[in-house]
């Protein structure tokens, strides 16, 4: 039976359609018209073991003639169509059975009409064999509303107890008047990741709840995504306001209204100030100290977070500032007291660094360590001392005492300035390996009186 006769020897849509129709049954048919013409005449057998048909190709005056030869001539076309369809169905069935996810067809009453091997294996593990006409797995029997063509939902299937629960995303599609195609995708890894993420968030939430530092995390849209109880305590902002997910401008504006942040000097530039704050926090450069009218002092820091988020940390450092101020006041008072002494005093660490001196020391040796850019050391001081005092072994002995680890007992020595003024020196070890060096002008010269002569 003649099927086709092709005049145009160029490959085109017509030839592609012919190949699609014939190749499933006759896979050896040439790929192009030119190749078929060059091979003609030729007979191409069918690939079926019990299929006696063949395809005859002929070159009739430059035209390609294709003839289907089948012993049952009366049903050649219908039989060819049935064979091709049967082969396609077998290919589809084979492919579906190799598919790693369950696929099944069901009727309107929920009974099975077909299922692939993966569905069958899963049903057997669940203790409900997949048999045509029997109900589908209850976990997969989802309701598809009449006004929808498809629906997807998540279902759990137990295959040996709760410890062996399997999660699937099940999709049901209307495929006919009373037929539905369904497939299930294994999402165990996704569910486990979601559970791990949920537990991680719970752990973070519990950790954040114990922090004394107020934490506010704004997402990439600059809306408040997460905050901890300490933020409420430090800012006195209502919980319902924070739970409404305000943006950064509303958040800081509310702080300004409640006098929980310094009042801007120029309110007209307030929005620009917040914009600059966001940019600085995005780069991790935002760091401010807020001195509030209430007397509290807050340290506010901005830090970038993944996916464009920003974390604002608010820490109450009032006690730290108060302690620092008190400590500084005590240091200033101690310095003032030491500055009233006549003895010139300097303190050196075990490494030879000058850490403390009084006014008498600075006046006597013309040194001012506070105005020096670099740290002053014993070597620096010794060079100055040698320019103002006569040569003496005292300097070498002092250097060995300050930086050495030998005998640490107080000792005295006398030196003479180049103008002839005698100076009494005192070297005293103090805590932490430091050494106090004191210089006092000779008492005889200080009083201006010579000692009495016995007589």
C-alpha positions as CSV (number, residue, x, y, z in Angstrom):
1,X,0.0,0.0,0.0
2,X,1.5,3.3,-1.1
3,X,1.6,5.8,1.8
4,X,3.6,8.8,0.6
5,X,5.2,10.2,-2.5
6,X,7.5,13.1,-2.0
7,X,8.5,15.5,-4.8
8,X,10.7,17.9,-2.9
9,X,14.0,16.3,-2.1
10,X,14.8,18.9,0.6
11,X,14.1,18.0,4.2
12,X,11.3,20.0,5.7
13,X,8.3,19.9,8.1
14,X,6.5,17.3,5.9
15,X,9.5,14.9,6.1
16,X,9.8,15.4,9.8
17,X,6.1,14.5,10.2
18,X,6.6,11.4,8.1
19,X,9.6,10.3,10.3
20,X,7.6,10.9,13.4
21,X,4.8,8.7,12.1
22,X,7.0,5.8,10.7
23,X,10.1,5.7,12.8
24,X,8.6,4.1,16.0
25,X,7.8,1.0,13.9
26,X,10.6,1.3,11.3
27,X,13.6,2.9,13.1
28,X,16.0,2.2,10.2
29,X,14.3,4.7,7.9
30,X,16.9,7.2,6.7
31,X,17.1,10.6,8.4
32,X,16.9,12.7,5.3
33,X,15.1,12.6,1.9
34,X,18.4,12.7,0.0
35,X,19.7,9.7,1.9
36,X,16.5,7.8,1.3
37,X,16.6,8.6,-2.5
38,X,20.2,7.5,-2.7
39,X,19.4,4.2,-0.9
40,X,16.3,3.4,-2.9
41,X,15.1,1.0,-3.9
42,X,15.3,-0.7,-0.5
43,X,13.0,-2.5,2.0
44,X,13.1,-1.6,5.7
45,X,11.7,-4.3,8.1
46,X,9.7,-3.5,11.1
47,X,11.4,-3.7,14.5
48,X,8.7,-5.8,16.1
49,X,9.6,-9.5,16.6
50,X,6.2,-10.7,15.5
51,X,5.6,-7.8,13.0
52,X,6.0,-9.1,9.4
53,X,5.5,-5.7,7.8
54,X,8.2,-3.8,5.9
55,X,8.6,-0.3,4.4
56,X,9.6,-0.1,0.7
57,X,11.4,3.0,-0.6
58,X,11.6,3.7,-4.3
59,X,13.1,6.5,-6.5
60,X,10.5,7.2,-9.1
61,X,11.9,9.8,-11.5
62,X,13.4,11.9,-8.7
63,X,10.4,11.4,-6.4
64,X,10.6,9.4,-3.2
65,X,7.9,6.8,-3.0
66,X,7.2,5.1,0.4
67,X,5.1,1.9,0.4
68,X,3.9,0.0,3.5
69,X,3.8,-3.8,2.8
70,X,1.8,-5.9,5.3
71,X,0.3,-9.4,4.8
72,X,-3.0,-8.1,6.2
73,X,-3.6,-5.6,3.4
74,X,-7.2,-4.9,4.3
75,X,-6.2,-3.4,7.7
76,X,-2.7,-2.0,6.8
77,X,-3.3,1.6,7.9
78,X,-5.3,0.7,11.0
79,X,-2.9,-1.9,12.0
80,X,0.1,0.4,11.5
81,X,-1.6,3.0,13.6
82,X,-2.4,0.5,16.4
83,X,1.1,-0.9,16.4
84,X,2.6,2.6,16.6
85,X,0.3,3.6,19.4
86,X,1.0,0.3,21.2
87,X,4.7,1.0,21.0
88,X,4.3,4.5,22.2
89,X,2.2,3.2,25.2
90,X,4.9,0.7,26.0
91,X,7.6,3.4,25.9
92,X,5.6,5.7,28.1
93,X,4.9,2.8,30.6
94,X,8.6,1.9,30.6
95,X,9.6,5.5,31.2
96,X,7.0,6.0,33.9
97,X,8.2,2.9,35.7
98,X,11.8,4.2,35.6
99,X,10.6,7.5,37.0
100,X,11.8,7.8,40.6
101,X,8.6,9.4,41.9
102,X,5.1,7.8,42.3
103,X,2.7,8.4,39.4
104,X,-0.9,7.1,39.3
105,X,-4.2,7.4,37.6
106,X,-7.4,7.4,39.6
107,X,-11.1,7.6,39.0
108,X,-13.6,9.9,40.6
109,X,-14.3,7.5,43.4
110,X,-10.6,7.4,44.3
111,X,-9.9,3.9,43.0
112,X,-6.7,3.2,41.0
113,X,-6.8,2.7,37.3
114,X,-3.0,2.6,36.8
115,X,0.2,3.2,38.7
116,X,3.9,3.1,38.0
117,X,6.3,0.7,39.7
118,X,7.5,3.4,42.1
119,X,4.0,3.9,43.4
120,X,3.7,0.1,43.7
121,X,6.9,-0.2,45.8
122,X,5.8,2.6,48.0
123,X,2.3,1.1,48.5
124,X,3.9,-2.3,49.4
125,X,6.1,-0.6,52.0
126,X,3.0,1.1,53.4
127,X,1.2,-2.3,53.6
128,X,-1.4,-1.4,51.0
129,X,-0.6,-3.2,47.7
130,X,-1.4,-1.1,44.5
131,X,-4.2,-3.1,42.8
132,X,-6.4,-1.7,40.0
133,X,-9.8,-0.9,41.3
134,X,-8.7,-0.7,44.9
135,X,-8.5,2.7,46.7
136,X,-5.4,4.8,46.3
137,X,-3.2,5.4,49.3
138,X,-5.2,7.4,51.9
139,X,-2.4,9.9,52.4
140,X,-2.4,10.6,48.7
141,X,-6.2,10.9,48.3
142,X,-6.6,14.7,48.2
143,X,-9.7,16.5,47.2
144,X,-9.7,18.5,44.0
145,X,-12.4,21.2,44.0
146,X,-14.7,21.2,40.9
147,X,-13.6,24.7,39.9
148,X,-9.9,23.8,39.8
149,X,-7.8,21.9,37.2
150,X,-5.0,21.0,39.7
151,X,-4.0,21.2,43.3
152,X,-0.8,20.6,45.2
153,X,-0.5,19.8,48.9
154,X,2.0,18.2,51.3
155,X,1.3,14.8,52.7
156,X,3.0,12.4,55.0
157,X,3.0,8.7,54.4
158,X,4.1,6.3,57.2
159,X,5.9,3.2,56.0
160,X,6.7,1.5,59.3
161,X,5.8,3.8,62.1
162,X,6.2,7.5,62.8
163,X,10.0,7.1,62.9
164,X,9.7,6.2,59.1
165,X,7.5,9.0,58.0
166,X,7.9,10.1,54.4
167,X,6.9,13.5,53.2
168,X,5.6,14.2,49.7
169,X,4.4,17.1,47.7
170,X,1.3,15.6,46.0
171,X,-0.1,17.1,42.8
172,X,-3.5,16.0,41.5
173,X,-4.6,17.1,37.9
174,X,-7.9,16.7,36.2
175,X,-7.2,14.6,33.1
176,X,-10.7,13.7,32.0
177,X,-14.3,13.7,32.9
178,X,-13.9,11.1,35.6
179,X,-10.1,10.6,35.6
180,X,-7.2,12.2,37.5
181,X,-3.5,12.1,37.1
182,X,-1.4,12.4,40.3
183,X,2.2,12.4,41.1
184,X,4.2,12.8,44.4
185,X,7.6,14.3,44.9
186,X,9.8,13.2,47.8
187,X,10.5,16.2,49.9
188,X,12.0,14.5,53.0
189,X,15.2,16.6,52.6
190,X,13.2,19.8,52.4
191,X,11.1,18.9,55.4
192,X,14.2,18.0,57.4
193,X,15.8,21.3,56.4
194,X,12.7,23.2,57.5
195,X,12.6,21.4,60.8
196,X,16.3,22.1,61.4
197,X,15.8,25.7,60.5
198,X,12.8,25.9,62.8
199,X,14.8,24.5,65.7
200,X,17.7,26.8,64.9
201,X,15.4,29.8,65.0
202,X,13.9,28.6,68.3
203,X,17.4,28.2,69.7
204,X,18.3,31.7,68.5
205,X,15.1,33.1,69.9
206,X,15.7,31.6,73.3
207,X,19.3,32.9,73.2
208,X,18.2,36.4,72.1
209,X,15.7,36.4,74.9
210,X,18.5,36.0,77.5
211,X,20.6,38.8,76.1
212,X,20.8,42.1,78.0
213,X,21.6,43.8,74.7
214,X,18.6,45.0,72.7
215,X,18.5,43.4,69.3
216,X,16.5,44.7,66.3
217,X,16.9,43.0,62.9
218,X,15.5,44.7,59.8
219,X,15.1,42.7,56.6
220,X,16.2,43.8,53.1
221,X,13.0,45.9,52.9
222,X,14.0,47.7,56.1
223,X,11.1,46.3,58.1
224,X,11.6,45.0,61.6
225,X,11.8,41.2,61.3
226,X,13.1,40.2,64.7
227,X,13.5,41.7,68.1
228,X,14.2,40.5,71.7
229,X,12.6,41.4,75.1
230,X,15.7,43.5,76.0
231,X,14.8,45.9,73.2
232,X,11.5,46.6,74.9
233,X,13.1,47.1,78.2
234,X,15.8,49.5,76.9
235,X,13.6,51.5,74.5
236,X,10.3,51.4,76.3
237,X,8.6,50.9,72.9
238,X,5.3,49.0,73.1
239,X,5.4,45.3,72.1
240,X,2.4,45.7,69.7
241,X,4.2,48.5,67.9
242,X,7.3,46.3,67.4
243,X,5.2,43.3,66.4
244,X,3.6,45.4,63.6
245,X,6.9,45.3,61.8
246,X,7.6,49.0,61.5
247,X,10.3,50.3,59.0
248,X,13.5,51.8,60.2
249,X,12.4,55.4,59.9
250,X,9.2,54.7,62.0
251,X,11.3,52.8,64.5
252,X,13.9,55.6,65.1
253,X,11.2,58.3,64.8
254,X,9.3,56.6,67.7
255,X,12.5,56.4,69.7
256,X,13.0,60.2,69.1
257,X,9.4,60.9,70.2
258,X,9.8,58.9,73.4
259,X,13.1,60.7,74.1
260,X,15.0,57.4,74.0
261,X,17.6,58.8,71.5
262,X,19.2,62.2,71.3
263,X,17.1,65.0,69.8
264,X,18.3,65.8,66.3
265,X,19.8,69.3,66.0
266,X,18.0,69.9,62.7
267,X,14.8,68.0,62.3
268,X,14.6,69.0,58.6
269,X,17.6,66.7,58.0
270,X,16.2,63.9,60.1
271,X,15.3,61.6,57.2
272,X,18.7,62.2,55.7
273,X,20.3,61.2,59.0
274,X,18.4,58.0,59.0
275,X,19.4,57.3,55.4
276,X,23.0,57.9,56.4
277,X,22.5,55.6,59.3
278,X,21.2,52.8,57.1
279,X,24.2,53.2,54.7
280,X,26.7,53.1,57.6
281,X,25.0,50.1,59.2
282,X,25.0,48.3,55.9
283,X,28.8,48.7,55.8
284,X,29.3,47.9,59.5
285,X,30.4,51.4,60.2
286,X,27.5,52.7,62.4
287,X,28.6,53.2,66.0
288,X,27.2,55.9,68.2
289,X,27.0,56.6,71.9
290,X,23.6,58.1,72.9
291,X,23.5,60.3,76.1
292,X,19.9,60.5,77.0
293,X,18.1,63.2,79.0
294,X,17.3,60.6,81.6
295,X,21.0,60.2,82.4
296,X,21.3,56.8,80.7
297,X,24.0,56.2,78.1
298,X,23.4,53.7,75.3
299,X,25.9,52.3,72.8
300,X,24.2,51.7,69.5
301,X,25.8,49.6,66.8
302,X,24.8,48.7,63.2
303,X,25.9,45.5,61.6
304,X,25.2,44.0,58.1
305,X,23.4,40.6,57.9
306,X,23.0,38.2,55.0
307,X,20.5,39.0,52.2
308,X,20.7,42.7,52.8
309,X,19.4,42.6,56.4
310,X,20.7,45.0,59.1
311,X,21.0,44.3,62.8
312,X,20.8,47.2,65.3
313,X,22.2,46.5,68.8
314,X,21.4,48.8,71.7
315,X,23.4,48.3,74.9
316,X,23.1,50.1,78.2
317,X,26.6,51.3,79.2
318,X,25.5,53.7,81.9
319,X,27.2,51.7,84.6
320,X,30.4,51.4,82.5
321,X,30.4,55.1,81.7
322,X,29.8,56.0,85.4
323,X,32.5,53.6,86.5
324,X,34.9,55.1,83.9
325,X,34.1,58.6,85.0
326,X,34.6,57.7,88.6
327,X,37.8,56.0,87.9
328,X,39.0,58.9,85.8
329,X,38.1,61.3,88.6
330,X,40.0,59.2,91.1
331,X,43.0,59.2,88.7
332,X,42.8,62.9,88.3
333,X,42.6,63.4,92.1
334,X,45.6,61.0,92.6
335,X,47.6,62.9,90.0
336,X,46.7,66.2,91.7
337,X,47.9,64.9,95.1
338,X,51.2,63.5,93.7
339,X,51.8,66.8,91.8
340,X,51.9,68.6,95.2
341,X,54.9,66.5,96.3
342,X,58.3,68.1,96.2
343,X,60.0,64.8,95.2
344,X,60.2,64.2,91.5
345,X,58.6,60.8,90.9
346,X,58.5,58.5,87.8
347,X,57.2,55.0,87.5
348,X,58.5,52.5,84.9
349,X,57.2,49.1,84.0
350,X,59.4,46.0,83.9
351,X,59.8,46.6,80.1
352,X,61.1,50.1,80.8
353,X,58.0,52.1,79.7
354,X,57.2,55.3,81.6
355,X,53.7,55.1,82.9
356,X,53.4,57.8,85.5
357,X,55.2,61.0,86.5
358,X,54.4,64.1,88.6
359,X,54.9,67.8,88.1
360,X,58.1,67.9,90.1
361,X,59.6,65.3,87.7
362,X,58.6,67.2,84.7
363,X,60.0,70.5,86.1
364,X,63.3,69.0,87.3
365,X,64.2,67.1,84.1
366,X,62.3,69.2,81.6
367,X,60.3,66.2,80.3
368,X,56.7,66.1,79.4
369,X,55.6,62.5,78.6
370,X,51.9,63.5,78.2
371,X,52.8,65.6,75.1
372,X,54.9,63.0,73.5
373,X,53.4,61.1,70.5
374,X,55.4,58.0,71.2
375,X,55.6,56.1,74.4
376,X,58.5,57.4,76.6
377,X,60.9,54.7,77.9
378,X,63.6,54.5,80.4
379,X,66.2,54.9,77.6
380,X,64.5,58.1,76.5
381,X,64.5,59.5,80.1
382,X,68.1,58.4,80.7
383,X,69.3,60.3,77.6
384,X,67.8,63.4,79.0
385,X,69.1,62.8,82.5
386,X,72.7,62.3,81.2
387,X,72.5,65.7,79.4
388,X,71.6,67.4,82.7
389,X,73.7,65.4,85.3
390,X,77.3,64.5,85.7
391,X,78.5,61.1,84.7
392,X,77.6,58.4,87.2
393,X,77.2,54.6,87.3
394,X,73.7,55.2,88.7
395,X,72.1,55.1,85.2
396,X,73.5,51.7,84.3
397,X,72.5,50.2,87.7
398,X,69.0,51.7,87.4
399,X,68.5,50.2,84.0
400,X,69.5,46.7,85.2
401,X,67.2,47.1,88.2
402,X,64.1,48.2,86.2
403,X,64.4,45.6,83.5
404,X,66.1,42.8,85.4
405,X,64.7,40.1,87.6
406,X,67.4,40.1,90.3
407,X,67.3,41.6,93.8
408,X,64.3,43.8,94.3
409,X,65.0,45.8,97.4
410,X,64.8,49.5,97.8
411,X,68.1,51.4,97.4
412,X,69.4,55.0,97.4
413,X,72.1,56.9,95.5
414,X,73.3,60.4,95.0
415,X,73.9,62.2,91.7
416,X,75.0,65.7,90.9
417,X,73.5,68.0,88.3
418,X,75.9,69.7,85.9
419,X,75.2,73.0,87.8
420,X,76.6,71.3,90.9
421,X,73.3,70.7,92.6
422,X,73.3,67.4,94.5
423,X,70.2,65.1,94.1
424,X,69.2,62.2,96.3
425,X,67.8,59.3,94.3
426,X,65.4,56.7,95.6
427,X,64.7,53.4,93.7
428,X,61.7,51.5,95.1
429,X,60.1,48.3,93.6
430,X,56.3,48.4,93.6
431,X,53.5,46.0,92.5
432,X,53.4,44.3,89.1
433,X,57.2,44.4,88.6
434,X,57.1,48.2,88.2
435,X,59.8,50.5,89.7
436,X,59.3,53.9,91.3
437,X,62.3,56.3,90.8
438,X,62.3,59.4,93.0
439,X,64.6,62.5,92.8
440,X,64.9,65.0,95.7
441,X,67.2,67.9,95.9
442,X,69.6,67.6,98.8
443,X,67.9,68.9,102.0
444,X,70.9,71.1,102.8
445,X,70.5,73.1,99.6
446,X,66.8,73.2,99.9
447,X,67.0,75.0,103.3
448,X,70.0,77.1,102.4
449,X,71.7,76.3,105.7
450,X,75.0,74.4,106.3
451,X,75.1,71.8,108.9
452,X,76.2,72.9,112.4
453,X,79.9,72.4,113.3
454,X,80.4,70.5,116.5
455,X,82.3,72.6,118.9
